[in-house]
Amino acid sequence: MLKLSNCYMPTLKEVPVDAELASHQLLLRGAFMRKVSSGIYAFLPLGIKVLHRISQIVREEMDAIGNQELLMPILQPAELWHQSGRWDDYGPELMRLTDRHEHQYALSPTQEEMITELVHNELRSYKDLPLCLYHIQWKYRDEIRPRFGLLRSREFLMKDAYSFHASQESLNQHYDLEYQAYSRICERLGLAFRPVEADSGQIGGKVTTEFMALADAGEAELALCPDETCGYAANLEVATGIAHPRAYEIEGADDRLTKLETPIEGTIAALAGFLHIDEDQTVKAFSGKDAAGRISVLFVPGDHEVNPVKVEKLLPGFMPLSDAEMEAAGLVKGYMGPVGLPTGVQVVADRSLQGVKHWLVGANEPGYHLAGAAPGRDFAVDQWADLVTVADGDLCPHCGRPLTFKRGIEVGQIFQLGTKYSESMGVTYMDEDGKEQPFIMGCYGWGVTRSLAAVVEQLHDADGMIWPASIAPAQLLIVALDPDDEQSQTLSREIGQELEGLGFSVALDDRAARPGFKFKDADLIGWPLQLTIGKRGLAAGKLELKVRASGQKSEVAIADAAEACAQLLRQMLEELS
């Protein structure tokens, strides 16, 4: 039994000045953690208990699908990252150091290179596949702006798993198992969540799913279909919607290309205001060059924005042109259009514009636009592609209903890596025909510290945290109002021991403090169930039970207290299973 008189838990009355989000504020106030440096936190006894419980849930779900736990080092030789090509590609977020022998290392942000090297020369035959290994270890990223407590920190606890396969079918099967396991983890943590389509970023691979805890404080914006039977959900970085741009028709123009004088600032808002039309009747242009130096002008509906993640996948290395570069290329800032572009400039247009017969575009001349520009007649489109960020009014690509938007906290992400790492690092197995083949790989990350914060973001009120019974530092708090009273001590000990014998975790507030202080601390820390033992109750033969989530209070006979607590806790845990 956890006795609070012996527990290091310096709770705070005041909100720390640099804590913006509820999770950040409450985890500091409730004595779960303390800030050491920007983006770096020490976890106090209560915080460690919650981290251990989250880790155990993750561990149980990983073991249940046949994954095997190991432990890999935080310090990784730079040579491994050079082999994969990520030493330079990963960017400034990779924490690098040099030892006294001038050997370079990285502090692990992820372990694809390490795990691939680990199985090199030892996982040799197709008969040993599939195999999935995981560990729970600290990770490091040199965030340019650590903020929001545990949601964007420089040091964080993470579970990462890596699977090895001889076929895509085998990877698909294991990917589905991980998907189901991650869904169960979310449910057991009491999270309201959505799996969403996502971008694989620096990890690599073409197939990936993020598990998002829905929260207004989330940094990710999500596009969701409101119809649960459809289920479409995607991170806004990759979300696809059905946009409906409209043509701008000039009455009496008879389908002709018409030059309009537009003495305005060269923006879509200014153009729409000048012509008294809606922005979806205009076409926006955006110029840049790819890694090969080829210049492209992108054309999208005027009421949408270019999506940089989609553009990067289509045109690797794409960077916007500076004003000087635009001028050197013969492009007119604010007035670019597809008609009469300089030779060699590629025209790339959003697919939604394919159905628009006449475009309103820049005339490639300052102060002028063209109305009635017709694709195929007045200009050619070199590539049609999905270029835009989904916006209000766009429809679900699966069922056609209007998309809704929410924010989310990424707590986990799973990837199909393919052969990205096995090929670059020369790690192979021998197939049935005796030929060397690169492993087909998957990886599966879960943020332990991040999910702790996500739970608090979703489950709190004005008084403090509301921990689910599955991960609370203790499931029952016994509040002994007079800890020096012999009857209170005996009863607290008996009830606590009986519940611990039934498999529940119990804490006892036996501190010499005022009742009001104890009750405030109990709500701040968020123990799921609170049992109060006081002189009045003892005299009447009754004790008070309080359910933290609902605030509901009830009285129970002393003889029935342990069973009443056990029944409520079982119910709480069943709701999370």
Secondary structure as UniProt FT lines:
FT   STRAND          2..3
FT   HELIX           4..6
FT   TURN            17..18
FT   HELIX           22..29
FT   TURN            30..31
FT   STRAND          33..37
FT   TURN            38..39
FT   STRAND          40..43
FT   HELIX           45..64
FT   TURN            65..66
FT   STRAND          68..69
FT   STRAND          75..77
FT   HELIX           78..84
FT   HELIX           86..89
FT   TURN            92..93
FT   STRAND          95..98
FT   TURN            100..101
FT   STRAND          104..107
FT   HELIX           112..119
FT   TURN            120..122
FT   HELIX           126..128
FT   STRAND          131..140
FT   HELIX           149..151
FT   STRAND          155..165
FT   HELIX           168..188
FT   TURN            189..190
FT   STRAND          193..197
FT   TURN            201..203
FT   STRAND          207..214
FT   TURN            216..217
FT   STRAND          220..224
FT   TURN            228..230
FT   STRAND          233..235
FT   TURN            236..238
FT   TURN            251..252
FT   TURN            254..255
FT   STRAND          258..261
FT   HELIX           268..275
FT   HELIX           279..281
FT   STRAND          283..289
FT   TURN            291..292
FT   STRAND          295..301
FT   TURN            302..303
FT   STRAND          305..306
FT   HELIX           308..314
FT   TURN            316..317
FT   STRAND          319..320
FT   HELIX           323..329
FT   TURN            333..334
FT   TURN            339..340
FT   TURN            343..344
FT   STRAND          346..350
FT   HELIX           351..355
FT   STRAND          359..362
FT   TURN            366..367
FT   STRAND          368..373
FT   TURN            376..378
FT   STRAND          383..385
FT   STRAND          388..389
FT   TURN            392..393
FT   TURN            397..399
FT   STRAND          404..418
FT   HELIX           420..424
FT   TURN            425..426
FT   STRAND          428..430
FT   TURN            432..433
FT   STRAND          436..438
FT   STRAND          440..447
FT   HELIX           448..458
FT   STRAND          460..461
FT   TURN            462..463
FT   STRAND          464..465
FT   TURN            469..471
FT   STRAND          476..480
FT   TURN            483..484
FT   HELIX           486..501
FT   TURN            502..503
FT   STRAND          506..509
FT   HELIX           515..525
FT   STRAND          529..533
FT   HELIX           535..540
FT   STRAND          542..547
FT   TURN            548..550
FT   STRAND          553..557
FT   HELIX           558..560
FT   HELIX           561..576
//
